[in-house]
């Protein structure tokens, strides 16, 4: 089955895919499981924490013009003419 799918993809397209992994099938009972899931508020909190961690980690690598307060140290431009 996988070989049939791959034969439908063109070579140039496959050349652009850097990562190839095999993913096992998920049993139907796992897809239809009615166990309680996380609520949106819990997921939102976890996402916000991850964003904060990434922002704090990557801030030193950002160019100065992308820093939130980059222009605060400069006086406003003068209007001429």
PDB file with one MODEL, atoms N, CA, C and O in Angstrom:
MODEL        1
ATOM      1  N   UNK A   1       0.816  -1.183   0.000  1.00  0.00           N
ATOM      2  CA  UNK A   1       0.000   0.000   0.000  1.00  0.00           C
ATOM      3  C   UNK A   1       0.873   1.266   0.000  1.00  0.00           C
ATOM      4  O   UNK A   1       0.597   2.208  -0.743  1.00  0.00           O
ATOM      5  N   UNK A   2       1.905   1.287   0.817  1.00  0.00           N
ATOM      6  CA  UNK A   2       2.796   2.444   0.885  1.00  0.00           C
ATOM      7  C   UNK A   2       3.492   2.659  -0.454  1.00  0.00           C
ATOM      8  O   UNK A   2       3.640   3.794  -0.906  1.00  0.00           O
ATOM      9  N   UNK A   3       3.906   1.598  -1.069  1.00  0.00           N
ATOM     10  CA  UNK A   3       4.587   1.715  -2.357  1.00  0.00           C
ATOM     11  C   UNK A   3       3.648   2.316  -3.414  1.00  0.00           C
ATOM     12  O   UNK A   3       4.077   3.117  -4.245  1.00  0.00           O
ATOM     13  N   UNK A   4       2.369   1.925  -3.379  1.00  0.00           N
ATOM     14  CA  UNK A   4       1.401   2.474  -4.323  1.00  0.00           C
ATOM     15  C   UNK A   4       1.235   3.982  -4.108  1.00  0.00           C
ATOM     16  O   UNK A   4       1.132   4.741  -5.072  1.00  0.00           O
ATOM     17  N   UNK A   5       1.210   4.411  -2.843  1.00  0.00           N
ATOM     18  CA  UNK A   5       1.086   5.839  -2.534  1.00  0.00           C
ATOM     19  C   UNK A   5       2.331   6.599  -2.994  1.00  0.00           C
ATOM     20  O   UNK A   5       2.226   7.661  -3.607  1.00  0.00           O
ATOM     21  N   UNK A   6       3.498   6.053  -2.695  1.00  0.00           N
ATOM     22  CA  UNK A   6       4.745   6.717  -3.099  1.00  0.00           C
ATOM     23  C   UNK A   6       4.869   6.831  -4.616  1.00  0.00           C
ATOM     24  O   UNK A   6       5.433   7.801  -5.121  1.00  0.00           O
ATOM     25  N   UNK A   7       4.351   5.856  -5.335  1.00  0.00           N
ATOM     26  CA  UNK A   7       4.450   5.909  -6.790  1.00  0.00           C
ATOM     27  C   UNK A   7       3.611   7.040  -7.366  1.00  0.00           C
ATOM     28  O   UNK A   7       3.840   7.453  -8.503  1.00  0.00           O
ATOM     29  N   UNK A   8       2.647   7.550  -6.610  1.00  0.00           N
ATOM     30  CA  UNK A   8       1.821   8.672  -7.066  1.00  0.00           C
ATOM     31  C   UNK A   8       2.516  10.015  -6.854  1.00  0.00           C
ATOM     32  O   UNK A   8       2.142  11.007  -7.480  1.00  0.00           O
ATOM     33  N   UNK A   9       3.509  10.057  -5.991  1.00  0.00           N
ATOM     34  CA  UNK A   9       4.238  11.295  -5.737  1.00  0.00           C
ATOM     35  C   UNK A   9       5.381  11.422  -6.735  1.00  0.00           C
ATOM     36  O   UNK A   9       6.062  10.444  -7.045  1.00  0.00           O
ATOM     37  N   UNK A  10       5.581  12.622  -7.227  1.00  0.00           N
ATOM     38  CA  UNK A  10       6.650  12.824  -8.204  1.00  0.00           C
ATOM     39  C   UNK A  10       8.004  12.868  -7.511  1.00  0.00           C
ATOM     40  O   UNK A  10       8.098  13.201  -6.330  1.00  0.00           O
ATOM     41  N   UNK A  11       9.040  12.532  -8.248  1.00  0.00           N
ATOM     42  CA  UNK A  11      10.398  12.560  -7.713  1.00  0.00           C
ATOM     43  C   UNK A  11      10.810  13.924  -7.181  1.00  0.00           C
ATOM     44  O   UNK A  11      11.353  13.997  -6.078  1.00  0.00           O
ATOM     45  N   UNK A  12      10.573  15.031  -7.931  1.00  0.00           N
ATOM     46  CA  UNK A  12      10.948  16.354  -7.427  1.00  0.00           C
ATOM     47  C   UNK A  12      10.247  16.707  -6.113  1.00  0.00           C
ATOM     48  O   UNK A  12      10.829  17.381  -5.263  1.00  0.00           O
ATOM     49  N   UNK A  13       9.015  16.261  -5.943  1.00  0.00           N
ATOM     50  CA  UNK A  13       8.320  16.533  -4.687  1.00  0.00           C
ATOM     51  C   UNK A  13       8.962  15.744  -3.548  1.00  0.00           C
ATOM     52  O   UNK A  13       9.186  16.283  -2.464  1.00  0.00           O
ATOM     53  N   UNK A  14       9.256  14.478  -3.791  1.00  0.00           N
ATOM     54  CA  UNK A  14       9.891  13.659  -2.758  1.00  0.00           C
ATOM     55  C   UNK A  14      11.276  14.193  -2.399  1.00  0.00           C
ATOM     56  O   UNK A  14      11.710  14.054  -1.255  1.00  0.00           O
ATOM     57  N   UNK A  15      11.977  14.802  -3.359  1.00  0.00           N
ATOM     58  CA  UNK A  15      13.293  15.370  -3.080  1.00  0.00           C
ATOM     59  C   UNK A  15      13.219  16.522  -2.086  1.00  0.00           C
ATOM     60  O   UNK A  15      14.211  16.822  -1.423  1.00  0.00           O
ATOM     61  N   UNK A  16      12.074  17.168  -1.972  1.00  0.00           N
ATOM     62  CA  UNK A  16      11.921  18.306  -1.069  1.00  0.00           C
ATOM     63  C   UNK A  16      11.545  17.878   0.346  1.00  0.00           C
ATOM     64  O   UNK A  16      11.523  18.710   1.254  1.00  0.00           O
ATOM     65  N   UNK A  17      11.257  16.624   0.542  1.00  0.00           N
ATOM     66  CA  UNK A  17      10.876  16.119   1.865  1.00  0.00           C
ATOM     67  C   UNK A  17      12.125  15.588   2.552  1.00  0.00           C
ATOM     68  O   UNK A  17      12.743  14.625   2.099  1.00  0.00           O
ATOM     69  N   UNK A  18      12.486  16.240   3.662  1.00  0.00           N
ATOM     70  CA  UNK A  18      13.723  15.889   4.352  1.00  0.00           C
ATOM     71  C   UNK A  18      13.549  14.768   5.368  1.00  0.00           C
ATOM     72  O   UNK A  18      14.507  14.060   5.680  1.00  0.00           O
ATOM     73  N   UNK A  19      12.364  14.602   5.875  1.00  0.00           N
ATOM     74  CA  UNK A  19      12.146  13.657   6.962  1.00  0.00           C
ATOM     75  C   UNK A  19      11.104  12.636   6.540  1.00  0.00           C
ATOM     76  O   UNK A  19       9.995  12.999   6.148  1.00  0.00           O
ATOM     77  N   UNK A  20      11.454  11.379   6.619  1.00  0.00           N
ATOM     78  CA  UNK A  20      10.523  10.302   6.285  1.00  0.00           C
ATOM     79  C   UNK A  20      10.386   9.419   7.516  1.00  0.00           C
ATOM     80  O   UNK A  20      11.377   8.892   8.022  1.00  0.00           O
ATOM     81  N   UNK A  21       9.171   9.261   7.990  1.00  0.00           N
ATOM     82  CA  UNK A  21       8.937   8.381   9.136  1.00  0.00           C
ATOM     83  C   UNK A  21       7.755   7.478   8.827  1.00  0.00           C
ATOM     84  O   UNK A  21       6.877   7.825   8.037  1.00  0.00           O
ATOM     85  N   UNK A  22       7.749   6.342   9.448  1.00  0.00           N
ATOM     86  CA  UNK A  22       6.613   5.445   9.328  1.00  0.00           C
ATOM     87  C   UNK A  22       5.777   5.571  10.590  1.00  0.00           C
ATOM     88  O   UNK A  22       6.300   5.521  11.703  1.00  0.00           O
ATOM     89  N   UNK A  23       4.486   5.731  10.406  1.00  0.00           N
ATOM     90  CA  UNK A  23       3.568   5.901  11.527  1.00  0.00           C
ATOM     91  C   UNK A  23       2.636   4.704  11.554  1.00  0.00           C
ATOM     92  O   UNK A  23       1.965   4.423  10.561  1.00  0.00           O
ATOM     93  N   UNK A  24       2.583   3.995  12.671  1.00  0.00           N
ATOM     94  CA  UNK A  24       1.704   2.824  12.731  1.00  0.00           C
ATOM     95  C   UNK A  24       0.230   3.234  12.729  1.00  0.00           C
ATOM     96  O   UNK A  24      -0.120   4.346  13.123  1.00  0.00           O
ATOM     97  N   UNK A  25      -0.597   2.340  12.292  1.00  0.00           N
ATOM     98  CA  UNK A  25      -2.035   2.589  12.302  1.00  0.00           C
ATOM     99  C   UNK A  25      -2.531   2.695  13.747  1.00  0.00           C
ATOM    100  O   UNK A  25      -2.029   2.018  14.644  1.00  0.00           O
ATOM    101  N   UNK A  26      -3.515   3.550  13.945  1.00  0.00           N
ATOM    102  CA  UNK A  26      -4.131   3.694  15.264  1.00  0.00           C
ATOM    103  C   UNK A  26      -5.373   2.816  15.285  1.00  0.00           C
ATOM    104  O   UNK A  26      -6.220   2.924  14.398  1.00  0.00           O
ATOM    105  N   UNK A  27      -5.495   1.941  16.291  1.00  0.00           N
ATOM    106  CA  UNK A  27      -6.678   1.083  16.359  1.00  0.00           C
ATOM    107  C   UNK A  27      -7.966   1.907  16.461  1.00  0.00           C
ATOM    108  O   UNK A  27      -7.984   2.967  17.088  1.00  0.00           O
ATOM    109  N   UNK A  28      -9.016   1.421  15.852  1.00  0.00           N
ATOM    110  CA  UNK A  28     -10.293   2.126  15.830  1.00  0.00           C
ATOM    111  C   UNK A  28     -10.794   2.412  17.242  1.00  0.00           C
ATOM    112  O   UNK A  28     -11.340   3.487  17.492  1.00  0.00           O
ATOM    113  N   UNK A  29     -10.622   1.485  18.158  1.00  0.00           N
ATOM    114  CA  UNK A  29     -11.110   1.688  19.526  1.00  0.00           C
ATOM    115  C   UNK A  29     -10.413   2.867  20.195  1.00  0.00           C
ATOM    116  O   UNK A  29     -11.006   3.541  21.037  1.00  0.00           O
ATOM    117  N   UNK A  30      -9.152   3.123  19.826  1.00  0.00           N
ATOM    118  CA  UNK A  30      -8.449   4.270  20.392  1.00  0.00           C
ATOM    119  C   UNK A  30      -8.983   5.586  19.832  1.00  0.00           C
ATOM    120  O   UNK A  30      -8.974   6.605  20.524  1.00  0.00           O
ATOM    121  N   UNK A  31      -9.443   5.568  18.597  1.00  0.00           N
ATOM    122  CA  UNK A  31      -9.994   6.779  17.987  1.00  0.00           C
ATOM    123  C   UNK A  31     -11.384   7.110  18.508  1.00  0.00           C
ATOM    124  O   UNK A  31     -11.778   8.275  18.547  1.00  0.00           O
ATOM    125  N   UNK A  32     -12.115   6.098  18.902  1.00  0.00           N
ATOM    126  CA  UNK A  32     -13.492   6.312  19.352  1.00  0.00           C
ATOM    127  C   UNK A  32     -13.620   6.291  20.869  1.00  0.00           C
ATOM    128  O   UNK A  32     -14.735   6.269  21.390  1.00  0.00           O
ATOM    129  N   UNK A  33     -12.514   6.297  21.577  1.00  0.00           N
ATOM    130  CA  UNK A  33     -12.519   6.276  23.035  1.00  0.00           C
ATOM    131  C   UNK A  33     -13.215   7.525  23.566  1.00  0.00           C
ATOM    132  O   UNK A  33     -12.919   8.635  23.125  1.00  0.00           O
ATOM    133  N   UNK A  34     -14.121   7.354  24.490  1.00  0.00           N
ATOM    134  CA  UNK A  34     -14.893   8.474  25.038  1.00  0.00           C
ATOM    135  C   UNK A  34     -14.371   8.939  26.394  1.00  0.00           C
ATOM    136  O   UNK A  34     -15.098   9.597  27.138  1.00  0.00           O
ATOM    137  N   UNK A  35     -13.132   8.612  26.727  1.00  0.00           N
ATOM    138  CA  UNK A  35     -12.589   9.060  28.012  1.00  0.00           C
ATOM    139  C   UNK A  35     -12.470  10.582  28.018  1.00  0.00           C
ATOM    140  O   UNK A  35     -12.292  11.197  26.967  1.00  0.00           O
ATOM    141  N   UNK A  36     -12.569  11.189  29.199  1.00  0.00           N
ATOM    142  CA  UNK A  36     -12.530  12.655  29.261  1.00  0.00           C
ATOM    143  C   UNK A  36     -11.198  13.211  28.766  1.00  0.00           C
ATOM    144  O   UNK A  36     -10.129  12.695  29.089  1.00  0.00           O
ATOM    145  N   UNK A  37     -11.293  14.269  27.980  1.00  0.00           N
ATOM    146  CA  UNK A  37     -10.099  14.913  27.437  1.00  0.00           C
ATOM    147  C   UNK A  37      -9.809  16.181  28.232  1.00  0.00           C
ATOM    148  O   UNK A  37     -10.621  16.618  29.046  1.00  0.00           O
ATOM    149  N   UNK A  38      -8.637  16.763  27.983  1.00  0.00           N
ATOM    150  CA  UNK A  38      -8.302  18.022  28.644  1.00  0.00           C
ATOM    151  C   UNK A  38      -9.241  19.122  28.174  1.00  0.00           C
ATOM    152  O   UNK A  38      -9.661  19.139  27.017  1.00  0.00           O
ATOM    153  N   UNK A  39      -9.566  20.030  29.065  1.00  0.00           N
ATOM    154  CA  UNK A  39     -10.409  21.145  28.654  1.00  0.00           C
ATOM    155  C   UNK A  39      -9.548  22.229  27.996  1.00  0.00           C
ATOM    156  O   UNK A  39      -8.325  22.237  28.142  1.00  0.00           O
ATOM    157  N   UNK A  40     -10.192  23.125  27.283  1.00  0.00           N
ATOM    158  CA  UNK A  40      -9.490  24.155  26.517  1.00  0.00           C
ATOM    159  C   UNK A  40      -8.646  25.061  27.411  1.00  0.00           C
ATOM    160  O   UNK A  40      -7.552  25.465  27.017  1.00  0.00           O
ATOM    161  N   UNK A  41      -9.129  25.380  28.589  1.00  0.00           N
ATOM    162  CA  UNK A  41      -8.402  26.272  29.494  1.00  0.00           C
ATOM    163  C   UNK A  41      -7.057  25.665  29.897  1.00  0.00           C
ATOM    164  O   UNK A  41      -6.053  26.375  29.966  1.00  0.00           O
ATOM    165  N   UNK A  42      -7.031  24.370  30.160  1.00  0.00           N
ATOM    166  CA  UNK A  42      -5.787  23.691  30.536  1.00  0.00           C
ATOM    167  C   UNK A  42      -4.805  23.692  29.370  1.00  0.00           C
ATOM    168  O   UNK A  42      -3.616  23.951  29.555  1.00  0.00           O
ATOM    169  N   UNK A  43      -5.294  23.408  28.194  1.00  0.00           N
ATOM    170  CA  UNK A  43      -4.438  23.398  27.002  1.00  0.00           C
ATOM    171  C   UNK A  43      -3.919  24.808  26.724  1.00  0.00           C
ATOM    172  O   UNK A  43      -2.741  24.986  26.412  1.00  0.00           O
ATOM    173  N   UNK A  44      -4.800  25.816  26.836  1.00  0.00           N
ATOM    174  CA  UNK A  44      -4.399  27.211  26.603  1.00  0.00           C
ATOM    175  C   UNK A  44      -3.281  27.618  27.567  1.00  0.00           C
ATOM    176  O   UNK A  44      -2.326  28.285  27.169  1.00  0.00           O
ATOM    177  N   UNK A  45      -3.402  27.217  28.827  1.00  0.00           N
ATOM    178  CA  UNK A  45      -2.382  27.549  29.822  1.00  0.00           C
ATOM    179  C   UNK A  45      -1.044  26.906  29.445  1.00  0.00           C
ATOM    180  O   UNK A  45      -0.001  27.552  29.540  1.00  0.00           O
ATOM    181  N   UNK A  46      -1.067  25.665  29.026  1.00  0.00           N
ATOM    182  CA  UNK A  46       0.160  24.972  28.649  1.00  0.00           C
ATOM    183  C   UNK A  46       0.793  25.614  27.413  1.00  0.00           C
ATOM    184  O   UNK A  46       2.015  25.746  27.343  1.00  0.00           O
ATOM    185  N   UNK A  47      -0.027  26.013  26.443  1.00  0.00           N
ATOM    186  CA  UNK A  47       0.482  26.672  25.231  1.00  0.00           C
ATOM    187  C   UNK A  47       1.102  28.021  25.587  1.00  0.00           C
ATOM    188  O   UNK A  47       2.181  28.355  25.097  1.00  0.00           O
ATOM    189  N   UNK A  48       0.430  28.793  26.431  1.00  0.00           N
ATOM    190  CA  UNK A  48       0.975  30.091  26.837  1.00  0.00           C
ATOM    191  C   UNK A  48       2.292  29.952  27.585  1.00  0.00           C
ATOM    192  O   UNK A  48       3.199  30.763  27.398  1.00  0.00           O
ATOM    193  N   UNK A  49       2.405  28.939  28.424  1.00  0.00           N
ATOM    194  CA  UNK A  49       3.674  28.694  29.121  1.00  0.00           C
ATOM    195  C   UNK A  49       4.777  28.369  28.125  1.00  0.00           C
ATOM    196  O   UNK A  49       5.900  28.855  28.260  1.00  0.00           O
ATOM    197  N   UNK A  50       4.468  27.552  27.128  1.00  0.00           N
ATOM    198  CA  UNK A  50       5.468  27.190  26.116  1.00  0.00           C
ATOM    199  C   UNK A  50       5.885  28.416  25.314  1.00  0.00           C
ATOM    200  O   UNK A  50       7.067  28.583  25.012  1.00  0.00           O
ATOM    201  N   UNK A  51       4.931  29.275  24.966  1.00  0.00           N
ATOM    202  CA  UNK A  51       5.257  30.496  24.229  1.00  0.00           C
ATOM    203  C   UNK A  51       6.155  31.413  25.050  1.00  0.00           C
ATOM    204  O   UNK A  51       7.103  31.996  24.524  1.00  0.00           O
ATOM    205  N   UNK A  52       5.859  31.539  26.325  1.00  0.00           N
ATOM    206  CA  UNK A  52       6.688  32.380  27.200  1.00  0.00           C
ATOM    207  C   UNK A  52       8.107  31.840  27.282  1.00  0.00           C
ATOM    208  O   UNK A  52       9.067  32.607  27.199  1.00  0.00           O
ATOM    209  N   UNK A  53       8.248  30.546  27.441  1.00  0.00           N
ATOM    210  CA  UNK A  53       9.577  29.928  27.505  1.00  0.00           C
ATOM    211  C   UNK A  53      10.339  30.185  26.213  1.00  0.00           C
ATOM    212  O   UNK A  53      11.512  30.557  26.252  1.00  0.00           O
ATOM    213  N   UNK A  54       9.685  29.991  25.061  1.00  0.00           N
ATOM    214  CA  UNK A  54      10.345  30.216  23.775  1.00  0.00           C
ATOM    215  C   UNK A  54      10.711  31.685  23.579  1.00  0.00           C
ATOM    216  O   UNK A  54      11.806  31.990  23.108  1.00  0.00           O
ATOM    217  N   UNK A  55       9.811  32.592  23.934  1.00  0.00           N
ATOM    218  CA  UNK A  55      10.099  34.020  23.780  1.00  0.00           C
ATOM    219  C   UNK A  55      11.308  34.410  24.629  1.00  0.00           C
ATOM    220  O   UNK A  55      12.201  35.115  24.157  1.00  0.00           O
ATOM    221  N   UNK A  56      11.334  33.950  25.886  1.00  0.00           N
ATOM    222  CA  UNK A  56      12.460  34.269  26.767  1.00  0.00           C
ATOM    223  C   UNK A  56      13.759  33.652  26.263  1.00  0.00           C
ATOM    224  O   UNK A  56      14.829  34.247  26.389  1.00  0.00           O
ATOM    225  N   UNK A  57      13.658  32.462  25.695  1.00  0.00           N
ATOM    226  CA  UNK A  57      14.853  31.775  25.211  1.00  0.00           C
ATOM    227  C   UNK A  57      15.394  32.427  23.945  1.00  0.00           C
ATOM    228  O   UNK A  57      16.610  32.508  23.768  1.00  0.00           O
ATOM    229  N   UNK A  58      14.512  32.895  23.060  1.00  0.00           N
ATOM    230  CA  UNK A  58      14.943  33.402  21.764  1.00  0.00           C
ATOM    231  C   UNK A  58      15.151  34.915  21.720  1.00  0.00           C
ATOM    232  O   UNK A  58      15.727  35.415  20.753  1.00  0.00           O
ATOM    233  N   UNK A  59      14.706  35.655  22.724  1.00  0.00           N
ATOM    234  CA  UNK A  59      14.827  37.110  22.715  1.00  0.00           C
ATOM    235  C   UNK A  59      16.256  37.582  22.486  1.00  0.00           C
ATOM    236  O   UNK A  59      16.451  38.508  21.698  1.00  0.00           O
ATOM    237  N   UNK A  60      17.266  37.001  23.127  1.00  0.00           N
ATOM    238  CA  UNK A  60      18.635  37.481  22.878  1.00  0.00           C
ATOM    239  C   UNK A  60      19.093  37.291  21.432  1.00  0.00           C
ATOM    240  O   UNK A  60      20.037  37.957  21.006  1.00  0.00           O
ATOM    241  N   UNK A  61      18.470  36.424  20.682  1.00  0.00           N
ATOM    242  CA  UNK A  61      18.885  36.144  19.311  1.00  0.00           C
ATOM    243  C   UNK A  61      18.204  37.045  18.291  1.00  0.00           C
ATOM    244  O   UNK A  61      18.601  37.070  17.126  1.00  0.00           O
ATOM    245  N   UNK A  62      17.177  37.790  18.716  1.00  0.00           N
ATOM    246  CA  UNK A  62      16.438  38.631  17.783  1.00  0.00           C
ATOM    247  C   UNK A  62      17.239  39.879  17.447  1.00  0.00           C
ATOM    248  O   UNK A  62      17.895  40.438  18.326  1.00  0.00           O
ATOM    249  N   UNK A  63      17.203  40.328  16.203  1.00  0.00           N
ATOM    250  CA  UNK A  63      17.856  41.589  15.854  1.00  0.00           C
ATOM    251  C   UNK A  63      17.229  42.736  16.643  1.00  0.00           C
ATOM    252  O   UNK A  63      16.059  42.672  17.020  1.00  0.00           O
ATOM    253  N   UNK A  64      18.020  43.792  16.890  1.00  0.00           N
ATOM    254  CA  UNK A  64      17.562  44.898  17.721  1.00  0.00           C
ATOM    255  C   UNK A  64      16.272  45.520  17.187  1.00  0.00           C
ATOM    256  O   UNK A  64      15.422  45.925  17.979  1.00  0.00           O
ATOM    257  N   UNK A  65      16.106  45.606  15.876  1.00  0.00           N
ATOM    258  CA  UNK A  65      14.908  46.256  15.332  1.00  0.00           C
ATOM    259  C   UNK A  65      13.640  45.455  15.616  1.00  0.00           C
ATOM    260  O   UNK A  65      12.537  45.985  15.488  1.00  0.00           O
ATOM    261  N   UNK A  66      13.782  44.193  15.998  1.00  0.00           N
ATOM    262  CA  UNK A  66      12.609  43.382  16.311  1.00  0.00           C
ATOM    263  C   UNK A  66      12.319  43.350  17.805  1.00  0.00           C
ATOM    264  O   UNK A  66      11.292  42.812  18.220  1.00  0.00           O
ATOM    265  N   UNK A  67      13.203  43.916  18.619  1.00  0.00           N
ATOM    266  CA  UNK A  67      12.973  43.946  20.050  1.00  0.00           C
ATOM    267  C   UNK A  67      11.805  44.883  20.333  1.00  0.00           C
ATOM    268  O   UNK A  67      11.675  45.912  19.669  1.00  0.00           O
ATOM    269  N   UNK A  68      10.956  44.556  21.297  1.00  0.00           N
ATOM    270  CA  UNK A  68       9.780  45.374  21.563  1.00  0.00           C
ATOM    271  C   UNK A  68      10.105  46.827  21.904  1.00  0.00           C
ATOM    272  O   UNK A  68       9.351  47.720  21.518  1.00  0.00           O
ATOM    273  N   UNK A  69      11.189  47.089  22.604  1.00  0.00           N
ATOM    274  CA  UNK A  69      11.510  48.453  23.029  1.00  0.00           C
ATOM    275  C   UNK A  69      12.723  49.015  22.301  1.00  0.00           C
ATOM    276  O   UNK A  69      13.412  49.882  22.838  1.00  0.00           O
ATOM    277  N   UNK A  70      12.993  48.545  21.105  1.00  0.00           N
ATOM    278  CA  UNK A  70      14.203  48.937  20.385  1.00  0.00           C
ATOM    279  C   UNK A  70      14.246  50.433  20.106  1.00  0.00           C
ATOM    280  O   UNK A  70      15.327  51.022  20.147  1.00  0.00           O
ATOM    281  N   UNK A  71      13.119  51.068  19.825  1.00  0.00           N
ATOM    282  CA  UNK A  71      13.108  52.481  19.486  1.00  0.00           C
ATOM    283  C   UNK A  71      13.041  53.395  20.687  1.00  0.00           C
ATOM    284  O   UNK A  71      13.140  54.611  20.527  1.00  0.00           O
ATOM    285  N   UNK A  72      12.879  52.867  21.871  1.00  0.00           N
ATOM    286  CA  UNK A  72      12.706  53.700  23.056  1.00  0.00           C
ATOM    287  C   UNK A  72      13.953  54.515  23.377  1.00  0.00           C
ATOM    288  O   UNK A  72      13.839  55.584  23.977  1.00  0.00           O
ATOM    289  N   UNK A  73      15.129  54.050  22.999  1.00  0.00           N
ATOM    290  CA  UNK A  73      16.366  54.756  23.328  1.00  0.00           C
ATOM    291  C   UNK A  73      16.656  55.906  22.381  1.00  0.00           C
ATOM    292  O   UNK A  73      17.543  56.714  22.658  1.00  0.00           O
ATOM    293  N   UNK A  74      15.943  56.002  21.283  1.00  0.00           N
ATOM    294  CA  UNK A  74      16.210  57.035  20.292  1.00  0.00           C
ATOM    295  C   UNK A  74      15.179  58.165  20.406  1.00  0.00           C
ATOM    296  O   UNK A  74      14.004  57.900  20.658  1.00  0.00           O
ATOM    297  N   UNK A  75      15.605  59.422  20.224  1.00  0.00           N
ATOM    298  CA  UNK A  75      14.647  60.523  20.265  1.00  0.00           C
ATOM    299  C   UNK A  75      13.762  60.473  19.016  1.00  0.00           C
ATOM    300  O   UNK A  75      14.147  59.892  18.001  1.00  0.00           O
ATOM    301  N   UNK A  76      12.590  61.077  19.096  1.00  0.00           N
ATOM    302  CA  UNK A  76      11.719  61.067  17.922  1.00  0.00           C
ATOM    303  C   UNK A  76      12.336  61.853  16.784  1.00  0.00           C
ATOM    304  O   UNK A  76      13.108  62.785  17.012  1.00  0.00           O
ATOM    305  N   UNK A  77      11.997  61.482  15.555  1.00  0.00           N
ATOM    306  CA  UNK A  77      12.525  62.173  14.380  1.00  0.00           C
ATOM    307  C   UNK A  77      11.946  63.579  14.285  1.00  0.00           C
ATOM    308  O   UNK A  77      10.783  63.804  14.621  1.00  0.00           O
ATOM    309  N   UNK A  78      12.769  64.528  13.822  1.00  0.00           N
ATOM    310  CA  UNK A  78      12.304  65.898  13.670  1.00  0.00           C
ATOM    311  C   UNK A  78      11.606  66.054  12.324  1.00  0.00           C
ATOM    312  O   UNK A  78      12.040  65.489  11.320  1.00  0.00           O
ATOM    313  N   UNK A  79      10.543  66.811  12.313  1.00  0.00           N
ATOM    314  CA  UNK A  79       9.836  67.099  11.078  1.00  0.00           C
ATOM    315  C   UNK A  79      10.514  68.289  10.404  1.00  0.00           C
ATOM    316  O   UNK A  79      10.699  69.321  11.049  1.00  0.00           O
ATOM    317  N   UNK A  80      10.883  68.184   9.162  1.00  0.00           N
ATOM    318  CA  UNK A  80      11.497  69.303   8.443  1.00  0.00           C
ATOM    319  C   UNK A  80      10.640  69.673   7.249  1.00  0.00           C
ATOM    320  O   UNK A  80       9.929  68.847   6.676  1.00  0.00           O
ATOM    321  N   UNK A  81      10.737  70.957   6.893  1.00  0.00           N
ATOM    322  CA  UNK A  81      10.107  71.464   5.688  1.00  0.00           C
ATOM    323  C   UNK A  81       8.688  71.428   5.743  1.00  0.00           C
ATOM    324  O   UNK A  81       8.023  71.829   4.787  1.00  0.00           O
TER     325      UNK A  81
ENDMDL
END
